[in-house]
Amino acid sequence: MLPPLTPAGVLPPGVHEASWDEVVRRFGGSPRREWLLVGLLAAAKSLRAAKIDRMWLGGSFVTAKEDPTDWDGAWDPVGADLTKIDPVFIDLADLQNGRYRQKAKYGGELLAGFELASGLSFCEFFQHDENGDSKGIVLLDLRTLP
């Protein structure tokens, strides 16, 4: 179960497990958020088809921001059947354009592995804001997708 947002409008520090229905109830609502959820669901289903059971969600989508620009996600490629996943999530040789293609198709970015500049896993990277302050993220159970 997702905890309440802090007075700052973010999840309390930590990794908070959630089902798809919980994510929809908590982070849907506005027309923009509903549109982002459509893309997020399609991206999550691509991961699930590749035998991935979970993904991390961070960024402004999992905050109180009324109209977030996009959603940010991460996944662990270990054990995944990469032949089943949408290539847009794998072909990031040109990282900037690869991320742009993801946003154009799904409304967000879904990255695997580690954030290159910091060396942190994206799970760790997403747990800090631009000032380095701790915040929470969502661990979405992909087995709960509709």
DSSP file (Angstrom, degrees, kcal/mol; ACC not computed):
  #  RESIDUE AA STRUCTURE BP1 BP2  ACC     N-H-->O    O-->H-N    N-H-->O    O-->H-N    TCO  KAPPA ALPHA  PHI   PSI    X-CA   Y-CA   Z-CA
    1    1 A M              0   0    0      0, 0.0    16,-0.1     0, 0.0    17,-0.1   0.000 360.0 360.0 360.0 135.9    0.0    0.0    0.0
    2    2 A L        -     0   0    0     14,-0.1     3,-0.1     1,-0.1    16,-0.0  -0.570 360.0-130.2 -76.8 133.7    1.3    3.4   -0.9
    3    3 A P        -     0   0    0      0, 0.0     3,-0.1     0, 0.0    -1,-0.1  -0.334  35.2 -85.0 -75.6 164.7    1.8    5.8    2.0
    4    4 A P        -     0   0    0      0, 0.0     2,-0.1     0, 0.0     6,-0.1  -0.304  51.1 -99.8 -63.3 154.0    0.5    9.4    2.0
    5    5 A L        -     0   0    0      6,-0.1     6,-0.2     1,-0.1    58,-0.1  -0.417  39.5-111.2 -70.3 152.1    2.6   12.0    0.3
    6    6 A T    >   -     0   0    0      4,-3.7     3,-2.4     1,-0.1    -1,-0.1  -0.252  36.5 -94.9 -73.7 169.9    4.7   14.2    2.6
    7    7 A P  T 3  S+     0   0    0      0, 0.0    -1,-0.1     0, 0.0    -2,-0.1   0.772 128.0  62.2 -57.4 -24.1    3.9   17.9    3.0
    8    8 A A  T 3  S-     0   0    0      2,-0.1    56,-0.1     1,-0.0     3,-0.1   0.515 120.4-111.3 -79.1  -4.2    6.4   18.5    0.2
    9    9 A G  S <  S+     0   0    0     -3,-2.4    55,-2.1     1,-0.3    56,-0.3   0.673  81.4 107.5  85.2  17.8    4.2   16.5   -2.1
   10   10 A V  S    S-     0   0    0     53,-0.2    -4,-3.7    54,-0.1    -1,-0.3  -0.803  77.0 -93.2-121.0 164.9    6.5   13.5   -2.5
   11   11 A L        -     0   0    0     51,-0.5   125,-2.4   125,-0.4    -6,-0.1  -0.491  52.4 -98.2 -69.9 146.9    6.4   10.0   -1.2
   12   12 A P        -     0   0    0      0, 0.0   125,-0.2     0, 0.0   123,-0.1  -0.306  60.4 -72.9 -61.1 154.3    8.3    9.4    2.0
   13   13 A P  S    S+     0   0    0      0, 0.0   123,-0.3     0, 0.0     2,-0.2  -0.113  95.3  54.2 -51.8 143.9   11.8    8.1    1.5
   14   14 A G  E    S-a  136   0A   0    121,-0.7   123,-2.2    -3,-0.1     2,-0.6  -0.606  91.1 -64.9 124.3 177.5   12.1    4.4    0.5
   15   15 A V  E     -a  137   0A   0    121,-0.2     2,-0.6    -2,-0.2   123,-0.2  -0.924  46.5-160.8-105.8 120.8   10.8    2.0   -2.1
   16   16 A H  E     -a  138   0A   0    121,-2.7   123,-2.4    -2,-0.6     2,-0.1  -0.902  10.4-138.9-112.6 114.4    7.0    1.5   -1.9
   17   17 A E  E     +a  139   0A   0     -2,-0.6     2,-0.3   121,-0.2   123,-0.2  -0.416  30.3 170.0 -71.6 143.3    5.5   -1.5   -3.5
   18   18 A A  E     -a  140   0A   0    121,-2.3   123,-2.5    -2,-0.1     2,-0.1  -0.996  29.9-127.6-152.9 151.0    2.2   -1.0   -5.4
   19   19 A S     >  -     0   0    0     -2,-0.3     4,-2.0   121,-0.2     5,-0.2  -0.448  39.8-103.3 -86.0 169.4   -0.2   -2.8   -7.7
   20   20 A W  H  > S+     0   0    0    121,-0.4     4,-2.5     1,-0.2     5,-0.2   0.925 122.9  53.7 -59.2 -44.6   -1.3   -1.3  -11.0
   21   21 A D  H  > S+     0   0    0    123,-0.2     4,-2.6     1,-0.2    -1,-0.2   0.883 107.1  51.3 -60.4 -38.5   -4.7   -0.4   -9.4
   22   22 A E  H  > S+     0   0    0      2,-0.2     4,-2.6     1,-0.2     5,-0.3   0.913 109.5  49.8 -64.6 -41.7   -3.0    1.5   -6.6
   23   23 A V  H  X S+     0   0    0     -4,-2.0     4,-2.9     2,-0.2     5,-0.2   0.923 112.2  48.1 -62.0 -44.2   -0.8    3.5   -9.0
   24   24 A V  H  X S+     0   0    0     -4,-2.5     4,-1.5     1,-0.2    -2,-0.2   0.932 113.9  46.3 -62.9 -46.1   -3.9    4.4  -11.0
   25   25 A R  H  < S+     0   0    0     -4,-2.6    -2,-0.2    -5,-0.2    -1,-0.2   0.913 121.1  37.2 -63.3 -42.7   -5.9    5.4   -7.9
   26   26 A R  H  < S+     0   0    0     -4,-2.6    -2,-0.2    -5,-0.2    -1,-0.2   0.895 128.9  27.7 -78.4 -40.8   -3.1    7.5   -6.4
   27   27 A F  H  < S+     0   0    0     -4,-2.9    -3,-0.2    -5,-0.3    -2,-0.2   0.334 104.8  78.8-114.0   7.2   -1.5    9.1   -9.5
   28   28 A G     <  +     0   0    0     -4,-1.5     2,-0.3    -5,-0.2     4,-0.1  -0.122  48.5  94.8 -89.2-162.9   -4.4    9.3  -12.0
   29   29 A G        +     0   0    0      1,-0.3    -1,-0.1    -2,-0.1    -2,-0.1  -0.456  64.5  75.6 119.7 -62.1   -7.1   12.0  -11.9
   30   30 A S  S  > S-     0   0    0     -2,-0.3     4,-2.7    36,-0.2    -1,-0.3  -0.494  85.9-113.2 -83.5 157.5   -6.2   14.8  -14.2
   31   31 A P  H  > S+     0   0    0      0, 0.0     4,-2.1     0, 0.0     5,-0.2   0.895 118.8  50.9 -55.1 -40.0   -6.5   14.5  -18.0
   32   32 A R  H  > S+     0   0    0      2,-0.2     4,-2.3     1,-0.2     5,-0.2   0.935 111.0  47.0 -63.9 -46.2   -2.8   14.8  -18.3
   33   33 A R  H  > S+     0   0    0     33,-0.3     4,-2.3     1,-0.2    -1,-0.2   0.893 110.7  52.1 -64.1 -39.6   -2.1   12.1  -15.7
   34   34 A E  H  X S+     0   0    0     -4,-2.7     4,-1.4     2,-0.2    -1,-0.2   0.904 109.7  49.8 -63.4 -39.8   -4.7    9.8  -17.3
   35   35 A W  H  X S+     0   0    0     -4,-2.1     4,-1.4    -5,-0.2     3,-0.2   0.915 110.6  49.7 -63.5 -42.9   -3.0   10.2  -20.7
   36   36 A L  H  X S+     0   0    0     -4,-2.3     4,-2.6     1,-0.2    -2,-0.2   0.867 105.4  57.8 -64.1 -36.0    0.4    9.4  -19.1
   37   37 A L  H  X S+     0   0    0     -4,-2.3     4,-2.7     1,-0.2    -1,-0.2   0.857 100.5  57.2 -63.4 -34.5   -1.1    6.3  -17.5
   38   38 A V  H  X S+     0   0    0     -4,-1.4     4,-1.8    -3,-0.2    -1,-0.2   0.945 111.9  41.2 -60.8 -47.4   -2.1    5.0  -20.9
   39   39 A G  H  X S+     0   0    0     -4,-1.4     4,-2.4     2,-0.2    -2,-0.2   0.889 113.2  53.6 -67.3 -39.8    1.5    5.1  -22.1
   40   40 A L  H  X S+     0   0    0     -4,-2.6     4,-2.8     1,-0.2    -2,-0.2   0.911 108.0  50.7 -61.5 -42.7    2.8    3.8  -18.8
   41   41 A L  H  X S+     0   0    0     -4,-2.7     4,-2.4     2,-0.2    -1,-0.2   0.920 110.3  49.1 -62.2 -43.8    0.5    0.8  -19.1
   42   42 A A  H  X S+     0   0    0     -4,-1.8     4,-1.5     2,-0.2    -2,-0.2   0.914 113.5  46.6 -62.5 -42.4    1.7    0.0  -22.6
   43   43 A A  H  X S+     0   0    0     -4,-2.4     4,-1.9     2,-0.2    -2,-0.2   0.917 112.0  50.7 -64.9 -43.4    5.3    0.3  -21.6
   44   44 A A  H  X S+     0   0    0     -4,-2.8     4,-2.5     1,-0.2    -2,-0.2   0.873 107.6  53.4 -63.4 -37.6    4.7   -1.9  -18.5
   45   45 A K  H  X S+     0   0    0     -4,-2.4     4,-2.2     2,-0.2    -1,-0.2   0.854 105.1  55.0 -66.7 -33.5    3.0   -4.5  -20.7
   46   46 A S  H  X S+     0   0    0     -4,-1.5     4,-0.9     2,-0.2    -2,-0.2   0.919 110.2  46.0 -63.6 -42.7    6.1   -4.6  -22.9
   47   47 A L  H ><>S+     0   0    0     -4,-1.9     5,-1.7     1,-0.2     3,-0.9   0.926 110.8  52.6 -64.1 -44.0    8.3   -5.3  -19.9
   48   48 A R  H ><5S+     0   0    0     -4,-2.5     3,-1.8     1,-0.3    -2,-0.2   0.879 103.8  56.6 -61.1 -38.5    5.9   -8.0  -18.7
   49   49 A A  H 3<5S+     0   0    0     -4,-2.2    -1,-0.3     1,-0.3    -2,-0.2   0.778 102.5  57.3 -62.6 -25.4    6.0   -9.7  -22.1
   50   50 A A  T <<5S-     0   0    0     -4,-0.9    31,-2.5    -3,-0.9    -1,-0.3   0.216 126.1-102.9 -90.1  14.4    9.8   -9.9  -21.6
   51   51 A K  T < 5S+     0   0    0     -3,-1.8     2,-0.5     1,-0.3    -3,-0.2   0.774  73.7 145.6  70.8  29.2    9.3  -11.8  -18.3
   52   52 A I      < -     0   0    0     -5,-1.7    -1,-0.3     1,-0.1    -2,-0.1  -0.858  31.4-168.2 -98.4 131.8   10.0   -8.8  -16.1
   53   53 A D        +     0   0    0     -2,-0.5    89,-2.5     1,-0.1    90,-0.7   0.597  62.2  23.3 -97.2 -13.4    8.0   -8.7  -12.9
   54   54 A R  E     -B  141   0A   0     87,-0.2    22,-0.4    88,-0.2     2,-0.3  -0.993  50.7-170.7-153.3 156.4    8.6   -5.2  -11.6
   55   55 A M  E     -B  140   0A   0     85,-1.6    85,-2.9    -2,-0.3     2,-0.4  -0.984  24.1-124.4-144.1 153.3    9.6   -1.7  -12.5
   56   56 A W  E     -BC 139  74A   0     18,-2.4    18,-1.8    -2,-0.3     2,-0.4  -0.803  20.1-158.8 -99.2 139.8   10.5    1.4  -10.5
   57   57 A L  E     +BC 138  73A   0     81,-2.8    81,-2.4    -2,-0.4    16,-0.2  -0.971  24.2 146.4-119.5 132.8    8.6    4.7  -11.0
   58   58 A G  E     + C   0  72A   0     14,-2.6    14,-1.2    -2,-0.4     3,-0.5  -0.691  24.4  69.2-141.8-164.2   10.0    8.0  -10.0
   59   59 A G  S >  S-     0   0    0     67,-0.4     3,-1.3    -2,-0.2    12,-0.1  -0.220 102.0 -37.5  78.8-170.1   10.0   11.7  -11.0
   60   60 A S  G >  S+     0   0    0      1,-0.3     3,-1.4     2,-0.1     5,-0.4   0.687 124.0  74.3 -67.4 -18.7    7.2   14.2  -10.9
   61   61 A F  G 3  S+     0   0    0     -3,-0.5    -1,-0.3     1,-0.3    -2,-0.1   0.860  96.4  49.5 -62.7 -33.7    4.6   11.6  -11.9
   62   62 A V  G <  S+     0   0    0     -3,-1.3   -51,-0.5    -4,-0.2    -1,-0.3  -0.107 105.3  75.6 -99.0  36.8    4.7   10.0   -8.4
   63   63 A T  S <  S-     0   0    0     -3,-1.4   -53,-0.2     2,-0.2   -54,-0.1  -0.663  98.7 -93.2-127.6-174.4    4.3   13.4   -6.7
   64   64 A A  S    S+     0   0    0    -55,-2.1   -54,-0.1    -2,-0.2    -3,-0.1   0.448  75.4 132.7 -82.5  -0.7    1.5   15.9   -6.1
   65   65 A K        -     0   0    0     -5,-0.4    -2,-0.2   -56,-0.3   -56,-0.0  -0.324  53.7-144.4 -56.1 125.2    2.3   17.8   -9.2
   66   66 A E  S    S+     0   0    0      1,-0.3   -33,-0.3    -2,-0.0   -36,-0.2   0.906  87.9  21.0 -63.1 -45.0   -1.0   18.3  -11.0
   67   67 A D  S    S-     0   0    0    -35,-0.1    -1,-0.3   -34,-0.1    -6,-0.1  -0.679  79.4-166.4-127.6  78.3    0.3   18.0  -14.5
   68   68 A P        -     0   0    0      0, 0.0   -32,-0.1     0, 0.0     3,-0.1  -0.278  23.6-130.7 -63.0 151.0    3.6   16.2  -14.7
   69   69 A T  S    S-     0   0    0      1,-0.1     2,-0.2   -33,-0.0     0, 0.0   0.889  75.9 -34.9 -67.9 -40.7    5.5   16.4  -17.9
   70   70 A D        -     0   0    0     39,-0.0     2,-0.3     2,-0.0    -9,-0.3  -0.855  63.9 -94.6-160.3-171.8    6.1   12.6  -18.1
   71   71 A W  E     - d   0 108A   0     36,-0.8    38,-2.2    -2,-0.2     2,-0.4  -0.919  26.9-146.3-119.5 153.5    6.8    9.5  -16.1
   72   72 A D  E     +Cd  58 109A   0    -14,-1.2   -14,-2.6    -2,-0.3     2,-0.3  -0.982  23.5 172.2-121.6 128.7   10.2    8.1  -15.3
   73   73 A G  E     -Cd  57 110A   0     36,-3.2    38,-2.5    -2,-0.4     2,-0.3  -0.905  15.2-164.6-134.5 162.5   10.8    4.4  -14.9
   74   74 A A  E     -Cd  56 111A   0    -18,-1.8   -18,-2.4    -2,-0.3     2,-0.3  -0.979   5.7-172.1-143.3 154.7   13.6    1.9  -14.6
   75   75 A W  E     - d   0 112A   0     36,-1.8    38,-1.3    -2,-0.3    47,-0.1  -0.974  26.7-118.6-145.9 157.5   13.8   -1.9  -14.9
   76   76 A D        -     0   0    0    -22,-0.4   -22,-0.1    -2,-0.3    36,-0.1  -0.884  17.1-161.7-100.5 116.6   16.4   -4.6  -14.3
   77   77 A P    >   +     0   0    0      0, 0.0     3,-2.1     0, 0.0     2,-0.2   0.584  52.3 118.8 -76.5  -8.3   17.4   -6.4  -17.5
   78   78 A V  T 3  S+     0   0    0      1,-0.3     3,-0.1     3,-0.0    -2,-0.1  -0.409  89.3   3.2 -62.7 124.0   18.8   -9.5  -15.7
   79   79 A G  T 3  S+     0   0    0      1,-0.3    -1,-0.3    -2,-0.2     2,-0.1   0.410  98.1 138.2  83.0  -1.4   16.8  -12.5  -16.8
   80   80 A A    <   -     0   0    0     -3,-2.1     2,-1.2     1,-0.1    -1,-0.3  -0.473  59.8-126.3 -77.7 147.5   14.7  -10.6  -19.2
   81   81 A D    >   -     0   0    0    -31,-2.5     3,-2.2     1,-0.2     4,-0.4  -0.777  26.8-170.6 -89.2  92.1   13.8  -12.0  -22.7
   82   82 A L  T 3  S+     0   0    0     -2,-1.2     3,-0.3     1,-0.3    -1,-0.2   0.615  77.1  70.1 -67.1 -12.0   15.1   -9.0  -24.6
   83   83 A T  T 3  S+     0   0    0      1,-0.2    -1,-0.3   -33,-0.1   -33,-0.1   0.678  99.8  49.9 -74.6 -15.4   13.6  -10.4  -27.8
   84   84 A K  S <  S+     0   0    0     -3,-2.2     2,-0.2     2,-0.1    -1,-0.2   0.577  92.7  89.3 -98.3 -12.1   10.1   -9.6  -26.4
   85   85 A I  S    S-     0   0    0     -4,-0.4   -38,-0.1    -3,-0.3     5,-0.1  -0.588  91.7 -94.5 -91.1 149.1   10.6   -6.0  -25.3
   86   86 A D    >   -     0   0    0     -2,-0.2     3,-2.3     1,-0.2     4,-0.3  -0.423  33.7-133.2 -57.6 124.6    9.9   -3.0  -27.5
   87   87 A P  G >> S+     0   0    0      0, 0.0     4,-3.0     0, 0.0     3,-1.7   0.723  99.3  76.7 -57.2 -21.9   13.4   -2.2  -29.0
   88   88 A V  G 34 S+     0   0    0      1,-0.3    14,-0.2     2,-0.2    13,-0.1   0.763  93.6  52.5 -61.0 -22.5   12.9    1.5  -28.1
   89   89 A F  G <4 S+     0   0    0     -3,-2.3    -1,-0.3     1,-0.1    23,-0.2   0.558 118.7  34.3 -87.7  -8.5   13.7    0.5  -24.5
   90   90 A I  T <4 S+     0   0    0     -3,-1.7     2,-1.8    -4,-0.3    -2,-0.2   0.758  97.6  77.3-112.3 -40.3   17.0   -1.2  -25.5
   91   91 A D     <  +     0   0    0     -4,-3.0     3,-0.2     1,-0.2    -1,-0.1  -0.546  49.4 138.0 -81.2  84.3   18.4    0.8  -28.5
   92   92 A L        +     0   0    0     -2,-1.8     3,-0.3     1,-0.1    -1,-0.2  -0.081  15.9 128.0-119.1  32.8   19.8    3.7  -26.7
   93   93 A A  S    S+     0   0    0      1,-0.3     2,-0.9     2,-0.1    -1,-0.1   0.903  85.8  41.3 -55.0 -40.9   23.1    4.1  -28.5
   94   94 A D  S  > S-     0   0    0     -3,-0.2     4,-2.9     1,-0.2    -1,-0.3  -0.834  87.0-169.6-103.8  89.5   22.1    7.7  -29.0
   95   95 A L  H  > S+     0   0    0     -2,-0.9     4,-2.4    -3,-0.3     5,-0.2   0.853  77.8  50.3 -55.3 -44.8   20.8    8.2  -25.5
   96   96 A Q  H  > S+     0   0    0      1,-0.2     4,-1.8     2,-0.2    -1,-0.2   0.943 116.5  40.0 -63.2 -47.9   19.1   11.6  -26.0
   97   97 A N  H  > S+     0   0    0      2,-0.2     4,-2.5     1,-0.2    -1,-0.2   0.858 113.2  56.2 -69.8 -34.1   17.2   10.6  -29.2
   98   98 A G  H  X S+     0   0    0     -4,-2.9     4,-1.8     1,-0.2    -2,-0.2   0.911 109.1  46.3 -62.2 -41.8   16.4    7.2  -27.7
   99   99 A R  H  X S+     0   0    0     -4,-2.4     4,-2.4    -5,-0.2    -1,-0.2   0.879 110.4  53.8 -67.4 -37.6   14.8    8.8  -24.7
  100  100 A Y  H  X S+     0   0    0     -4,-1.8     4,-2.5    -5,-0.2    -2,-0.2   0.912 107.2  51.2 -62.1 -42.3   12.9   11.2  -27.0
  101  101 A R  H  X S+     0   0    0     -4,-2.5     4,-2.0     1,-0.2     5,-0.2   0.896 109.6  50.6 -63.4 -39.4   11.6    8.2  -29.0
  102  102 A Q  H  X>S+     0   0    0     -4,-1.8     4,-3.5     2,-0.2     6,-0.6   0.942 111.4  47.2 -61.8 -47.3   10.3    6.6  -25.7
  103  103 A K  H  X5S+     0   0    0     -4,-2.4     4,-1.7     1,-0.2    -2,-0.2   0.896 111.4  51.4 -62.5 -39.7    8.6    9.8  -24.7
  104  104 A A  H  <5S+     0   0    0     -4,-2.5    -1,-0.2    -5,-0.2    -2,-0.2   0.881 120.3  34.2 -64.7 -37.5    7.0   10.3  -28.1
  105  105 A K  H  <5S+     0   0    0     -4,-2.0    -2,-0.2    -5,-0.2    -1,-0.2   0.868 137.2  15.4 -85.8 -39.1    5.6    6.7  -28.0
  106  106 A Y  H  <5S-     0   0    0     -4,-3.5    -3,-0.2     2,-0.3   -63,-0.2   0.510  93.5-116.4-119.5  -8.7    4.9    6.1  -24.3
  107  107 A G  S  <<S+     0   0    0     -4,-1.7   -36,-0.8    -5,-0.6     2,-0.3   0.568  87.8  48.2  82.0   7.2    4.8    9.5  -22.6
  108  108 A G  E    S-d   71   0A   0     -6,-0.6     2,-0.4   -38,-0.2    -2,-0.3  -0.944  82.3 -97.0-161.9-179.0    7.8    8.7  -20.4
  109  109 A E  E     -d   72   0A   0    -38,-2.2   -36,-3.2    -2,-0.3     2,-0.5  -0.939  23.2-170.8-116.9 134.9   11.3    7.2  -20.1
  110  110 A L  E     -d   73   0A   0     -2,-0.4     2,-0.3   -38,-0.2   -36,-0.2  -0.960  14.7-177.2-127.5 110.8   12.1    3.7  -19.2
  111  111 A L  E     -d   74   0A   0    -38,-2.5   -36,-1.8    -2,-0.5     2,-0.3  -0.834  14.5-143.4-117.2 147.5   15.7    3.0  -18.5
  112  112 A A  E     -d   75   0A   0     -2,-0.3     2,-0.4   -23,-0.2   -36,-0.2  -0.784  59.2 -12.2-106.2 148.6   17.6   -0.1  -17.6
  113  113 A G  S    S-     0   0    0    -38,-1.3     9,-1.8    -2,-0.3     2,-0.3  -0.499 103.6  -0.7  80.0-123.4   20.6   -0.6  -15.4
  114  114 A F  B     -E  121   0B   0     -2,-0.4     2,-0.6     7,-0.2     7,-0.2  -0.817  58.9-115.5-120.4 147.5   22.6    2.4  -14.1
  115  115 A E     >  -     0   0    0      5,-2.8     4,-2.5    -2,-0.3     5,-0.3  -0.722  33.3-144.2 -76.6 120.3   22.6    6.1  -14.4
  116  116 A L  T  4 S+     0   0    0     -2,-0.6    -1,-0.1     1,-0.2     5,-0.0   0.860  89.0  50.6 -63.6 -42.5   25.9    6.8  -16.1
  117  117 A A  T  4 S+     0   0    0      1,-0.2    -1,-0.2     2,-0.1    -2,-0.0   0.896 123.5  28.0 -66.3 -40.2   27.0   10.0  -14.5
  118  118 A S  T  4 S-     0   0    0     -3,-0.2    -2,-0.2     2,-0.2    -1,-0.2   0.732  92.7-134.1 -94.5 -24.2   26.5    8.9  -10.9
  119  119 A G     <  +     0   0    0     -4,-2.5     2,-0.2     1,-0.3    -3,-0.1   0.462  62.5 131.2  79.4   0.9   27.0    5.1  -11.2
  120  120 A L        -     0   0    0     -5,-0.3    -5,-2.8     1,-0.1    -1,-0.3  -0.509  67.1-105.3 -81.6 152.8   24.0    4.5   -9.1
  121  121 A S  B  >  -E  114   0B   0     -7,-0.2     4,-3.1    -2,-0.2     3,-0.3  -0.435  33.9-113.9 -65.7 155.3   21.2    2.1  -10.1
  122  122 A F  H  > S+     0   0    0     -9,-1.8     4,-2.8     1,-0.2     5,-0.2   0.854 118.7  61.7 -62.1 -31.4   18.2    4.0  -11.3
  123  123 A C  H  4 S+     0   0    0    -10,-0.3     4,-0.4     1,-0.2    -1,-0.2   0.927 112.2  36.9 -57.5 -44.2   16.4    2.7   -8.3
  124  124 A E  H >4 S+     0   0    0     -3,-0.3     3,-1.2     2,-0.2    -2,-0.2   0.908 115.4  54.3 -72.6 -43.1   18.9    4.5   -6.1
  125  125 A F  H >< S+     0   0    0     -4,-3.1     3,-1.2     1,-0.3    -2,-0.2   0.891 103.9  54.9 -59.2 -43.2   19.1    7.6   -8.4
  126  126 A F  T 3< S+     0   0    0     -4,-2.8   -67,-0.4     1,-0.3    -1,-0.3   0.666  93.3  73.2 -66.1 -16.5   15.3    8.1   -8.4
  127  127 A Q  T <  S+     0   0    0     -3,-1.2     8,-2.1    -4,-0.4     2,-0.4   0.288  92.1  63.2 -86.0  12.8   15.3    8.3   -4.6
  128  128 A H  B <  S-F  134   0C   0     -3,-1.2     6,-0.2     6,-0.2     2,-0.1  -0.998  73.9-138.2-135.6 140.5   16.9   11.7   -4.5
  129  129 A D    >   -     0   0    0      4,-2.5     3,-2.2    -2,-0.4    -2,-0.0  -0.221  45.9 -83.3 -84.5-176.7   15.7   15.1   -5.9
  130  130 A E  T 3  S+     0   0    0      1,-0.3    -1,-0.1     2,-0.1    -2,-0.0   0.685 132.0  52.6 -63.9 -16.8   17.8   17.6   -7.7
  131  131 A N  T 3  S-     0   0    0      2,-0.1    -1,-0.3     3,-0.0     3,-0.1   0.432 120.3-107.7 -94.6  -1.3   19.1   18.9   -4.3
  132  132 A G  S <  S+     0   0    0     -3,-2.2     2,-0.2     1,-0.3    -2,-0.1   0.466  71.3 144.9  88.3   1.7   20.1   15.5   -3.1
  133  133 A D        -     0   0    0      1,-0.1    -4,-2.5    -5,-0.1    -1,-0.3  -0.483  53.4-107.6 -75.0 145.1   17.2   15.2   -0.7
  134  134 A S  B     +F  128   0C   0     -6,-0.2     2,-0.3    -2,-0.2    -6,-0.2  -0.422  44.3 164.4 -73.5 144.9   15.7   11.8   -0.1
  135  135 A K        -     0   0    0     -8,-2.1  -121,-0.7  -123,-0.1     2,-0.1  -0.958  33.3-100.4-151.1 164.7   12.3   10.9   -1.5
  136  136 A G  E     -a   14   0A   0   -125,-2.4  -125,-0.4    -2,-0.3     2,-0.3  -0.459  26.6-162.8 -90.2 161.7   10.3    7.8   -2.2
  137  137 A I  E     -a   15   0A   0   -123,-2.2  -121,-2.7  -125,-0.2     2,-0.4  -0.860  21.6-111.1-132.5 169.6    9.7    5.8   -5.4
  138  138 A V  E     -aB  16  57A   0    -81,-2.4   -81,-2.8    -2,-0.3     2,-0.7  -0.874  11.6-155.0-106.6 135.0    7.2    3.2   -6.4
  139  139 A L  E     -aB  17  56A   0   -123,-2.4  -121,-2.3    -2,-0.4     2,-0.5  -0.922  22.6-153.3-104.6 103.6    8.0   -0.4   -7.1
  140  140 A L  E     -aB  18  55A   0    -85,-2.9   -85,-1.6    -2,-0.7     2,-0.9  -0.671   8.7-138.0 -85.9 124.4    5.2   -1.5   -9.5
  141  141 A D  E >   - B   0  54A   0   -123,-2.5     3,-1.7    -2,-0.5  -121,-0.4  -0.723  12.8-163.8 -80.7 106.7    4.3   -5.2   -9.5
  142  142 A L  G >  S+     0   0    0    -89,-2.5     3,-1.3    -2,-0.9   -88,-0.2   0.643  81.8  74.0 -70.9 -13.7    3.9   -5.9  -13.2
  143  143 A R  G 3  S+     0   0    0    -90,-0.7    -1,-0.3     1,-0.2   -89,-0.1   0.602  90.8  60.4 -72.3  -9.1    2.0   -9.2  -12.4
  144  144 A T  G <  S+     0   0    0     -3,-1.7    -1,-0.2     2,-0.0  -123,-0.2   0.341  76.1 124.6 -98.9   5.5   -0.9   -7.0  -11.4
  145  145 A L    <         0   0    0     -3,-1.3    -3,-0.0     1,-0.1  -104,-0.0  -0.313 360.0 360.0 -65.5 148.2   -1.4   -5.3  -14.8
  146  146 A P              0   0    0      0, 0.0    -1,-0.1     0, 0.0    -3,-0.0   0.507 360.0 360.0 -71.1 360.0   -4.8   -5.6  -16.4
